[in-house]
Amino acid sequence: MAVGKNAWLCTDVAFAPPLRPVGMAAGRTERTPLVAAAPLHEHAENDEALLAQESAFSAMYGATHGGDPSASLFMPTDDSVPPPTAAPSTYSLLDRVSVMSTMWIGTFLAALDTTMVATVMSQVGSEFAVSNTVAWLGTSYMLTQMACQPLYGRLSDAFGRRAMTLLASSVFFVGTLSCGLSRTFVQLCIARAMAGLGGSGLTSLATMVVSDMTRVQARATWQGLGNVIFAIGAALGGPLGGAVVDAQWGWRWAFLLQVPLCAAHLLFVFAKVRIPSEPGSVRDKVLRIDMGGTLALLCAVAALVAALACGDADGPRLLVYLWLAGAVIGAGVFVWLETRVAAEPLMPTQILARRMPACVSLACGLVSLCQFGVLYHVPLYFLAVQGTSTVQAGAYLVPNVLAASVCSLVSGRLVSRTGSYRATVLLSGLLTVLGALSMCFWRRQATPAWAYWLTMPWVGAGFGSTLTVTLVALVLSVDPMEVAPASGVTYLFRAVGSILGVSCTHSLFQRSLAWYLRRTPLPARLVHDMRADIGTLATLTGASRTWAVSAYETSMHAVFVWLLCLSLAALACLCCVRAHVAPPHRRPP
């Protein structure tokens, strides 16, 4: 039985009994079953292709039916990973509801934390007088999150979903509590890095548990519910963080309020999650982890972020060049390890050398950069330029995060119904451009409040739909054997884009702010104080305040123009995405 990359089956038809690889008993189901019956194949080498096709089908079915695209990221790409010990059919509805509700507490926490921290960053910078380097509050979390997220898949296969979820929840609990108790900015960044180690597992493990406990027919529904929980958490984080600050509780309570929920998640996981680990050699599973590539990438990105942070300061240029040299060396080591050493690399270069995976990866990285640039800088615009309360500044993030979730679902369903994704891909890119372009026209004392609310959703809408539809395009353009590694490349670009979206954008803002402030009649000491502490702005009056606010506004417009350029680059990448016919309109082979 030959299996090729065009062997796709309809996603909207009645599901038949799944295929079973040779040697698998009738009562056992693999993790991502096919949806068409077929006789048992005769050649053992076809097992690997069949399992890969199943994983590819599951990835696209989840994307076009409201599922989380990351559901397929850690799926096995060969038959060396045995199927789960317990088949999805052995779990009752009560079991699924109980376990998934527990896992979604972690999903809610991860989403809540992201937008809450984005809202309180200005207050953190003011307290420690580090407003010009406060981006480390976000990047320290994202760096460890990027490094650890791929590891949770392999380690949970080896040691079990329950053990790794308990580990992730415990680390996130300790990291979040440490954030609330931090007394210096360095302590806070270290605590955030620790929280990122756990936070990366909260979302990815929830996705994997859904794949373990549900059949592919129902998986998208459960993933859709998880997306709703994530959207609710992200929508509540901004206003809640602002309310904590405005109530004079202090930014530390933005972290301390998460601690009881972290403890509840830890206890519920201990009591409810009972998914057995997969059979097979633990040593073999651990050795498959590309640890060298992960560490090299982490060092390269961290060095680049450090170079950007040093470039904002008034320190010696030599330090910037040293960090840049470290980033180049780390990137070189990473490429060497991925091409010459790693058995299962994080970034297979042979896939990235092709047009479709390269365009999709670049587009995902660029829209992620735009989205996180918006999330971490729009609250600053409303605080510094418009003079709103912190809760109102955080509330402006709500349309963005809700639009991202809704458009992810709608775009996937649209592709599923029409069988074509080309128009949806281009529309997604245009929405991102529209959002960034509209922000360029924001004007203090001229733009009405309703215009801000009207322009906020579009970058999020483009972000959510782009990630979903480009996954469909990617799955349809590569061989089923390559879906998992190709998906891994796009997730790698998304992670790096998210980190650079905070660090690069903040670096641009700080450099622009320093340039414009120094061209005002304000004293040099006051300029230094305003860069280190945004709270200094509130102490100014008269012409001094007007000059300072004008400098902040012009600097924010530089950021918006930067985001517009990135969105145009993303649109250019999306224009290079070739059209394929998606199920149910793909003709059978």
ZAMAR-660823 format. One record per residue (C-alpha): residue in one letter; chain; y, x, z. Coordinates in Angstrom, 2 decimals. Example, Ala and Ser with C-alpha at 12.3 -4.5 7.8 and 13.67 -1.06 7.14 Angstrom:
<nodes>
   residuo   cadena         y         x         z
         A        A     -4.50     12.30      7.80
         S        A     -1.06     13.67      7.14
</nodes>
This chain:
<nodes>
   residuo   cadena         y         x         z
         M        A      0.00      0.00      0.00
         A        A      3.17      1.73     -1.18
         V        A      6.29      1.30      0.85
         G        A      9.64      2.22     -0.71
         K        A     13.24      1.81      0.20
         N        A     13.51     -1.39     -1.85
         A        A     10.65     -3.10     -0.04
         W        A     12.91     -5.53      1.81
         L        A     11.93     -8.98      2.91
         C        A     13.99    -12.11      3.36
         T        A     15.67    -12.43      6.75
         D        A     16.15    -16.19      6.65
         V        A     12.60    -17.34      5.97
         A        A      9.85    -18.48      8.27
         F        A      8.23    -15.57     10.03
         A        A      4.60    -14.80      9.43
         P        A      2.25    -12.75     11.61
         P        A      3.27     -9.09     11.79
         L        A      1.54     -6.16     10.23
         R        A     -0.66     -4.07     12.48
         P        A     -1.17     -0.38     11.90
         V        A     -4.71      0.89     11.72
         G        A     -6.36      1.05     15.10
         M        A     -4.01     -1.41     16.78
         A        A     -5.69     -4.34     18.43
         A        A     -4.69     -7.84     17.38
         G        A     -3.25     -8.58     20.79
         R        A     -0.76     -5.72     20.72
         T        A      2.56     -5.71     18.92
         E        A      4.64     -2.77     17.86
         R        A      8.27     -2.53     18.90
         T        A      9.77     -3.77     15.62
         P        A      7.20     -5.93     13.83
         L        A      7.40     -6.69     10.14
         V        A      7.88    -10.29      9.10
         A        A      5.28    -10.55      6.39
         A        A      1.51    -10.54      6.62
         A        A     -0.38     -7.95      4.65
         P        A     -3.87     -6.48      4.64
         L        A     -4.53     -3.39      6.68
         H        A     -3.65     -0.28      4.73
         E        A     -6.24      2.22      3.89
         H        A     -4.43      5.50      4.20
         A        A     -3.29      6.82      7.56
         E        A     -0.25      8.51      6.02
         N        A      1.22      5.07      5.26
         D        A      1.40      4.25      8.99
         E        A      4.53      6.31      9.36
         A        A      6.23      4.62      6.41
         L        A      5.34      1.15      7.67
         L        A      6.70      1.82     11.15
         A        A      9.87      3.23      9.62
         Q        A     10.26      0.13      7.44
         E        A      9.85     -2.07     10.50
         S        A     12.55     -0.17     12.35
         A        A     14.84     -0.38      9.31
         F        A     14.28     -4.10      8.97
         S        A     15.00     -4.61     12.66
         A        A     18.24     -2.63     12.36
         M        A     19.56     -4.74      9.49
         Y        A     18.32     -8.03     10.90
         G        A     20.11     -7.35     14.16
         A        A     23.32     -6.34     12.42
         T        A     23.46     -9.41     10.18
         H        A     22.51    -11.85     12.93
         G        A     24.88    -10.82     15.67
         G        A     22.83     -8.07     17.26
         D        A     24.07     -4.78     18.57
         P        A     23.86     -2.18     15.77
         S        A     22.77      0.44     18.30
         A        A     19.54     -1.48     18.79
         S        A     17.80      0.68     16.20
         L        A     19.29      4.01     17.21
         F        A     16.37      5.11     19.36
         M        A     13.57      3.47     17.44
         P        A     10.64      5.74     16.62
         T        A     10.78      7.26     13.18
         D        A      7.17      8.35     13.10
         D        A      3.86      7.24     14.47
         S        A      3.81      9.90     17.17
         V        A      5.46      7.47     19.53
         P        A      2.93      4.80     20.48
         P        A      3.85      1.14     20.74
         P        A      4.95     -0.30     24.08
         T        A      2.26     -0.86     26.66
         A        A      3.28     -4.50     27.05
         A        A      3.84     -6.62     23.95
         P        A      6.96     -8.83     23.78
         S        A      4.74    -11.92     23.81
         T        A      3.49    -11.09     27.32
         Y        A      6.94    -11.74     28.84
         S        A      7.85    -15.27     29.82
         L        A     11.31    -16.72     29.26
         L        A     11.97    -16.43     32.99
         D        A     11.03    -12.74     32.88
         R        A     13.39    -12.12     30.00
         V        A     16.28    -14.00     31.59
         S        A     15.77    -12.23     34.91
         V        A     15.54     -8.72     33.46
         M        A     18.25     -9.11     30.83
         S        A     20.69    -10.65     33.30
         T        A     20.17     -7.57     35.45
         M        A     20.67     -5.18     32.55
         W        A     23.78     -7.03     31.39
         I        A     25.48     -6.38     34.73
         G        A     25.51     -2.76     33.61
         T        A     26.82     -3.74     30.17
         F        A     29.60     -5.75     31.81
         L        A     30.50     -2.81     34.07
         A        A     30.70     -0.34     31.18
         A        A     32.98     -2.65     29.18
         L        A     35.15     -3.52     32.19
         D        A     35.59      0.15     33.05
         T        A     36.82      1.13     29.57
         T        A     39.82     -1.21     29.32
         M        A     40.60     -1.07     33.05
         V        A     40.99      2.71     32.92
         A        A     43.08      2.48     29.75
         T        A     45.49      0.19     31.62
         V        A     45.88      2.27     34.80
         M        A     46.19      5.66     33.08
         S        A     49.98      5.63     33.28
         Q        A     49.91      5.10     37.04
         V        A     47.36      7.88     37.48
         G        A     49.58     10.22     35.46
         S        A     52.60      9.31     37.56
         E        A     50.89      9.87     40.91
         F        A     49.55     13.30     40.01
         A        A     52.53     14.20     37.74
         V        A     50.15     14.83     34.84
         S        A     51.27     12.18     32.34
         N        A     51.27     14.82     29.62
         T        A     47.57     15.64     30.19
         V        A     46.32     12.30     31.55
         A        A     44.20     11.80     28.41
         W        A     41.51     13.85     30.20
         L        A     40.88     10.73     32.28
         G        A     39.41      9.10     29.19
         T        A     37.99     12.09     27.37
         S        A     36.09     13.48     30.38
         Y        A     34.15     10.20     30.54
         M        A     33.57     10.03     26.79
         L        A     32.41     13.63     26.49
         T        A     29.51     13.19     28.90
         Q        A     28.83      9.75     27.48
         M        A     28.51     11.23     23.98
         A        A     26.23     14.00     25.22
         C        A     23.87     11.80     27.22
         Q        A     23.54      8.64     25.16
         P        A     20.95     10.06     22.71
         L        A     18.99     11.53     25.62
         Y        A     18.36      8.20     27.35
         G        A     16.21      6.97     24.47
         R        A     13.85      9.92     24.60
         L        A     13.78     10.20     28.38
         S        A     13.18      6.48     28.87
         D        A     10.24      6.70     26.45
         A        A      8.84      9.49     28.60
         F        A      9.61      8.25     32.11
         G        A     10.09      4.50     31.62
         R        A     13.06      2.17     31.22
         R        A     13.15      1.31     34.94
         A        A     13.35      4.91     36.14
         M        A     16.09      5.85     33.70
         T        A     18.08      2.67     34.39
         L        A     17.94      3.40     38.10
         L        A     19.12      6.93     37.40
         A        A     21.97      5.76     35.15
         S        A     23.06      3.10     37.62
         S        A     22.96      5.53     40.56
         V        A     25.00      8.17     38.75
         F        A     27.56      5.60     37.60
         F        A     27.78      4.25     41.15
         V        A     28.42      7.71     42.63
         G        A     30.87      8.63     39.87
         T        A     32.87      5.41     40.19
         L        A     33.02      5.67     43.98
         S        A     34.14      9.29     43.68
         C        A     36.92      8.21     41.31
         G        A     38.25      5.82     43.94
         L        A     38.14      8.55     46.59
         S        A     39.62     11.37     44.50
         R        A     42.66     13.18     45.89
         T        A     43.48     15.44     42.94
         F        A     43.48     14.93     39.19
         V        A     40.78     17.57     38.74
         Q        A     38.54     15.73     41.20
         L        A     39.20     12.50     39.33
         C        A     38.26     14.00     35.95
         I        A     35.05     15.46     37.38
         A        A     34.20     12.06     38.86
         R        A     34.93     10.41     35.52
         A        A     32.62     12.87     33.80
         M        A     29.90     11.95     36.30
         A        A     30.50      8.26     35.67
         G        A     30.13      8.94     31.94
         L        A     26.69     10.43     32.56
         G        A     25.59      7.09     33.98
         G        A     27.73      4.79     31.85
         S        A     26.12      6.05     28.66
         G        A     22.79      4.69     29.89
         L        A     24.06      1.30     31.04
         T        A     24.66      0.01     27.52
         S        A     22.01      1.90     25.54
         L        A     19.18      1.07     27.96
         A        A     20.12     -2.62     27.96
         T        A     19.79     -2.58     24.17
         M        A     16.41     -0.86     24.35
         V        A     15.11     -3.31     26.93
         V        A     16.00     -6.19     24.61
         S        A     13.98     -4.49     21.87
         D        A     11.05     -4.03     24.27
         M        A     10.96     -7.60     25.55
         T        A     11.71     -9.68     22.45
         R        A     10.31    -10.12     18.96
         V        A     12.54     -9.33     16.03
         Q        A     13.02    -13.06     15.30
         A        A     14.75    -13.61     18.65
         R        A     16.16    -10.15     19.19
         A        A     19.48    -10.80     17.49
         T        A     20.08    -13.84     19.71
         W        A     19.56    -11.79     22.85
         Q        A     21.67     -8.94     21.50
         G        A     24.37    -11.46     20.64
         L        A     24.40    -12.65     24.24
         G        A     24.74     -9.03     25.34
         N        A     27.70     -8.64     22.99
         V        A     29.32    -11.69     24.59
         I        A     28.91    -10.13     28.04
         F        A     30.41     -6.89     26.76
         A        A     33.38     -8.76     25.24
         I        A     34.02    -10.63     28.48
         G        A     34.00     -7.39     30.47
         A        A     36.31     -5.63     28.02
         A        A     38.70     -8.60     27.95
         L        A     38.90     -8.79     31.75
         G        A     39.32     -5.04     32.31
         G        A     42.90     -4.73     31.06
         P        A     44.45     -7.64     33.01
         L        A     42.40     -6.86     36.12
         G        A     43.48     -3.22     36.12
         G        A     47.08     -4.29     35.66
         A        A     46.82     -6.84     38.46
         V        A     45.52     -4.18     40.86
         V        A     48.49     -1.94     40.08
         D        A     51.10     -4.72     40.19
         A        A     49.75     -5.92     43.53
         Q        A     50.60     -2.48     44.95
         W        A     46.97     -1.82     45.82
         G        A     47.05      1.44     43.89
         W        A     45.01      2.56     40.87
         R        A     42.10      3.66     43.11
         W        A     41.15      0.04     43.64
         A        A     40.51     -0.26     39.91
         F        A     37.47      1.91     40.62
         L        A     36.63      0.75     44.14
         L        A     36.43     -2.88     43.01
         Q        A     33.61     -1.88     40.66
         V        A     31.54     -0.35     43.47
         P        A     30.05     -3.62     44.85
         L        A     29.02     -4.63     41.34
         C        A     27.49     -1.18     40.80
         A        A     25.50     -1.56     44.03
         A        A     24.32     -5.04     43.00
         H        A     23.19     -3.73     39.63
         L        A     21.25     -0.91     41.29
         L        A     19.49     -3.27     43.68
         F        A     18.65     -5.82     40.98
         V        A     17.23     -3.13     38.70
         F        A     15.06     -1.88     41.54
         A        A     13.80     -5.40     42.27
         K        A     13.56     -6.99     38.81
         V        A     12.94     -4.43     36.07
         R        A      9.23     -3.71     35.72
         I        A      8.80     -2.45     32.15
         P        A      5.96      0.08     31.93
         S        A      6.54      3.45     30.32
         E        A      5.01      4.08     26.92
         P        A      1.72      5.96     26.67
         G        A      1.67      9.48     25.34
         S        A      2.43     13.00     26.45
         V        A      5.60     13.26     28.53
         R        A      5.91     16.92     27.53
         D        A      5.81     16.11     23.81
         K        A      8.45     13.41     24.20
         V        A     10.79     15.64     26.17
         L        A     10.37     18.54     23.72
         R        A     11.51     16.29     20.89
         I        A     14.99     16.10     22.47
         D        A     17.56     18.16     20.60
         M        A     19.01     19.61     23.79
         G        A     20.48     22.67     22.11
         G        A     22.33     20.61     19.53
         T        A     23.62     18.25     22.19
         L        A     25.03     21.08     24.32
         A        A     26.56     22.85     21.31
         L        A     28.27     19.67     20.16
         L        A     29.53     18.95     23.66
         C        A     31.02     22.44     23.96
         A        A     32.63     22.24     20.52
         V        A     34.28     18.88     21.12
         A        A     35.32     19.80     24.67
         A        A     36.94     23.01     23.40
         L        A     38.81     21.07     20.72
         V        A     40.05     18.56     23.29
         A        A     41.15     21.42     25.56
         A        A     43.04     23.02     22.67
         L        A     44.84     19.73     22.01
         A        A     45.72     19.39     25.69
         C        A     47.03     22.97     25.89
         G        A     49.05     22.39     22.75
         D        A     51.01     19.70     24.58
         A        A     51.92     22.01     27.45
         D        A     54.53     24.73     27.61
         G        A     51.96     27.44     28.27
         P        A     51.08     30.43     26.07
         R        A     49.91     29.79     22.50
         L        A     47.12     32.32     23.00
         L        A     45.23     29.84     25.17
         V        A     45.36     27.26     22.39
         Y        A     43.98     29.75     19.88
         L        A     41.19     30.76     22.24
         W        A     40.12     27.15     22.71
         L        A     40.26     26.56     18.95
         A        A     38.11     29.65     18.41
         G        A     35.64     28.27     20.95
         A        A     35.56     24.95     19.10
         V        A     34.86     26.70     15.78
         I        A     32.10     28.81     17.32
         G        A     30.56     25.78     19.01
         A        A     30.65     23.83     15.76
         G        A     29.03     26.75     13.93
         V        A     26.26     27.01     16.50
         F        A     25.74     23.25     16.30
         V        A     25.37     23.32     12.49
         W        A     23.00     26.29     12.70
         L        A     20.81     24.57     15.28
         E        A     20.76     21.32     13.30
         T        A     19.82     23.03     10.03
         R        A     17.49     25.79     11.21
         V        A     16.09     25.07     14.67
         A        A     15.97     21.42     15.77
         A        A     12.79     19.53     14.93
         E        A     14.58     16.19     15.24
         P        A     18.29     17.03     14.85
         L        A     21.15     14.84     16.02
         M        A     22.83     15.30     12.63
         P        A     20.40     15.82      9.75
         T        A     22.55     17.67      7.21
         Q        A     20.43     16.61      4.25
         I        A     21.37     13.00      4.95
         L        A     25.04     13.70      5.55
         A        A     25.21     15.53      2.20
         R        A     24.72     12.23      0.35
         R        A     27.57      9.96     -0.66
         M        A     26.67      6.76      1.16
         P        A     25.77      8.18      4.60
         A        A     28.78     10.53      4.43
         C        A     31.22      7.74      3.52
         V        A     29.79      5.36      6.12
         S        A     29.86      8.03      8.84
         L        A     33.43      9.08      8.07
         A        A     34.60      5.46      7.95
         C        A     32.97      4.69     11.30
         G        A     34.49      7.80     12.85
         L        A     37.97      7.01     11.53
         V        A     38.00      3.35     12.61
         S        A     36.71      4.40     16.03
         L        A     39.56      6.88     16.24
         C        A     42.03      4.09     15.37
         Q        A     40.54      1.64     17.84
         F        A     40.58      3.99     20.82
         G        A     44.03      5.21     19.90
         V        A     45.17      1.59     20.21
         L        A     43.27      0.89     23.43
         Y        A     44.70      3.90     25.27
         H        A     48.29      3.81     23.98
         V        A     49.32      0.20     23.47
         P        A     49.58     -0.40     27.25
         L        A     51.87      2.66     27.45
         Y        A     54.13      1.18     24.77
         F        A     54.61     -2.05     26.70
         L        A     55.12     -0.26     30.01
         A        A     57.57      2.38     28.83
         V        A     59.33      0.73     25.91
         Q        A     59.22     -2.98     26.67
         G        A     59.28     -2.60     30.44
         T        A     56.56     -5.21     31.04
         S        A     54.39     -5.45     34.12
         T        A     51.11     -3.58     34.12
         V        A     49.07     -6.78     34.06
         Q        A     50.94     -7.98     30.98
         A        A     50.49     -4.62     29.28
         G        A     46.74     -4.84     29.93
         A        A     46.64     -8.45     28.72
         Y        A     47.79     -7.33     25.27
         L        A     44.41     -5.63     24.85
         V        A     42.53     -8.92     25.15
         P        A     43.05    -10.09     21.52
         N        A     41.92     -6.71     20.27
         V        A     38.61     -6.54     22.14
         L        A     37.79    -10.21     21.54
         A        A     38.49     -9.86     17.83
         A        A     36.21     -6.81     17.67
         S        A     33.31     -8.77     19.15
         V        A     33.88    -11.97     17.16
         C        A     34.36    -10.21     13.83
         S        A     31.26     -8.10     14.40
         L        A     29.24    -11.29     14.68
         V        A     31.01    -13.17     11.88
         S        A     30.83    -10.33      9.37
         G        A     27.12     -9.88     10.01
         R        A     26.43    -13.57      9.50
         L        A     28.58    -13.58      6.37
         V        A     26.55    -10.78      4.82
         S        A     23.34    -12.56      5.82
         R        A     24.44    -15.79      4.11
         T        A     25.94    -14.33      0.93
         G        A     23.61    -11.41      0.38
         S        A     26.57     -9.18     -0.54
         Y        A     28.56     -6.84      1.67
         R        A     30.95     -5.09     -0.73
         A        A     33.81     -7.58     -0.27
         T        A     33.28     -7.69      3.50
         V        A     33.39     -3.90      3.72
         L        A     36.72     -3.77      1.89
         L        A     38.12     -6.65      3.94
         S        A     37.18     -4.81      7.13
         G        A     39.10     -1.75      6.00
         L        A     42.10     -3.84      4.99
         L        A     42.17     -5.53      8.41
         T        A     42.38     -2.14     10.10
         V        A     45.21     -1.10      7.78
         L        A     46.99     -4.41      8.41
         G        A     46.79     -3.94     12.18
         A        A     48.13     -0.37     12.12
         L        A     50.84     -1.26      9.59
         S        A     52.06     -4.21     11.64
         M        A     52.44     -1.97     14.71
         C        A     54.75      0.30     12.74
         F        A     57.25     -2.60     12.62
         W        A     57.37     -3.17     16.38
         R        A     60.95     -2.92     17.58
         R        A     62.32     -3.07     21.10
         Q        A     64.56     -6.10     21.67
         A        A     63.88     -7.27     18.10
         T        A     60.18     -8.13     17.93
         P        A     59.41    -11.48     19.61
         A        A     56.54    -11.74     22.08
         W        A     54.48    -13.96     19.76
         A        A     54.58    -11.23     17.08
         Y        A     52.95     -8.75     19.46
         W        A     50.14    -11.19     20.20
         L        A     49.74    -11.94     16.49
         T        A     49.44     -8.28     15.44
         M        A     47.13     -7.06     18.21
         P        A     43.76     -8.46     16.97
         W        A     43.62     -6.84     13.52
         V        A     42.62     -3.28     14.35
         G        A     39.91     -4.64     16.63
         A        A     38.77     -7.05     13.93
         G        A     38.50     -4.25     11.39
         F        A     36.73     -2.02     13.91
         G        A     34.08     -4.60     14.83
         S        A     33.33     -5.74     11.30
         T        A     33.31     -2.20      9.85
         L        A     30.69     -0.96     12.32
         T        A     28.42     -3.92     11.59
         V        A     28.72     -4.14      7.82
         T        A     28.54     -0.40      7.19
         L        A     25.26     -0.35      9.11
         V        A     23.88     -2.90      6.65
         A        A     25.16     -0.79      3.75
         L        A     23.56      2.30      5.22
         V        A     20.20      0.64      5.84
         L        A     20.07     -0.67      2.28
         S        A     20.97      2.69      0.76
         V        A     18.39      4.99      2.38
         D        A     14.65      5.11      2.55
         P        A     13.22      3.27      5.59
         M        A     11.91      6.61      6.83
         E        A     15.53      7.81      7.08
         V        A     17.14      4.80      8.77
         A        A     16.90      6.12     12.33
         P        A     18.29      9.62     11.61
         A        A     20.96      8.21      9.29
         S        A     21.99      5.72     11.97
         G        A     22.11      8.57     14.45
         V        A     24.62     10.40     12.28
         T        A     26.94      7.37     12.18
         Y        A     26.74      6.96     15.96
         L        A     27.55     10.64     16.37
         F        A     30.67     10.23     14.22
         R        A     31.62      7.11     16.18
         A        A     31.32      8.97     19.48
         V        A     33.37     11.94     18.29
         G        A     35.93      9.57     16.76
         S        A     36.30      7.74     20.06
         I        A     36.98     10.99     21.92
         L        A     39.47     12.23     19.34
         G        A     41.08      8.81     19.28
         V        A     42.20      9.41     22.85
         S        A     42.87     13.15     22.79
         C        A     44.45     13.60     19.33
         T        A     46.62     10.52     19.64
         H        A     47.80     11.51     23.10
         S        A     48.54     15.04     21.89
         L        A     50.63     13.67     19.02
         F        A     52.48     11.34     21.37
         Q        A     53.30     14.09     23.86
         R        A     54.49     16.53     21.21
         S        A     56.65     13.84     19.61
         L        A     58.04     12.80     22.99
         A        A     58.97     16.39     23.86
         W        A     60.66     16.85     20.48
         Y        A     62.75     13.66     20.71
         L        A     63.66     14.07     24.37
         R        A     64.95     17.59     23.79
         R        A     67.33     16.24     21.15
         T        A     69.03     13.95     23.64
         P        A     71.80     14.98     26.05
         L        A     69.33     14.67     28.93
         P        A     68.95     17.76     31.17
         A        A     65.92     19.96     30.51
         R        A     64.63     19.39     34.05
         L        A     64.73     15.62     33.57
         V        A     62.90     15.95     30.25
         H        A     60.17     17.94     31.98
         D        A     59.90     15.36     34.77
         M        A     59.63     12.45     32.33
         R        A     56.82     14.13     30.41
         A        A     54.92     14.82     33.63
         D        A     55.60     11.44     35.25
         I        A     56.28      8.29     33.27
         G        A     57.47      6.72     36.52
         T        A     60.64      8.81     36.20
         L        A     61.74      6.44     33.46
         A        A     62.14      3.60     35.95
         T        A     64.66      5.63     37.98
         L        A     67.08      6.08     35.07
         T        A     70.07      3.86     34.39
         G        A     72.75      3.48     31.75
         A        A     72.87      5.81     28.79
         S        A     70.18      8.08     30.22
         R        A     67.70      5.24     30.25
         T        A     68.67      4.18     26.74
         W        A     68.12      7.69     25.38
         A        A     64.81      8.07     27.17
         V        A     63.43      4.69     26.10
         S        A     64.51      5.36     22.53
         A        A     62.59      8.65     22.60
         Y        A     59.49      6.87     23.92
         E        A     59.77      4.20     21.23
         T        A     60.18      6.69     18.40
         S        A     57.22      8.71     19.70
         M        A     55.05      5.60     19.82
         H        A     56.01      4.84     16.23
         A        A     54.81      8.32     15.30
         V        A     51.49      7.35     16.87
         F        A     51.38      4.10     14.92
         V        A     52.10      5.91     11.64
         W        A     49.28      8.34     12.50
         L        A     46.93      5.40     13.07
         L        A     48.05      3.90      9.75
         C        A     47.18      7.14      7.94
         L        A     43.75      7.15      9.60
         S        A     43.14      3.53      8.65
         L        A     44.08      4.29      5.03
         A        A     41.62      7.20      5.06
         A        A     38.95      4.87      6.44
         L        A     39.71      2.35      3.68
         A        A     39.36      5.12      1.09
         C        A     35.92      5.96      2.50
         L        A     34.93      2.30      2.44
         C        A     36.01      2.02     -1.19
         C        A     33.36      4.66     -1.98
         V        A     30.58      2.56     -0.43
         R        A     28.36      1.36     -3.23
         A        A     27.27     -2.24     -3.52
         H        A     23.64     -3.12     -2.85
         V        A     22.12     -6.58     -2.73
         A        A     21.19     -7.52      0.81
         P        A     18.40     -9.93      1.79
         P        A     17.81    -12.78      1.07
         H        A     19.13    -12.01     -2.42
         R        A     17.26     -8.74     -2.98
         R        A     14.46     -9.27     -5.44
         P        A     11.01     -8.42     -4.13
         P        A      9.45     -5.22     -5.47
</nodes>
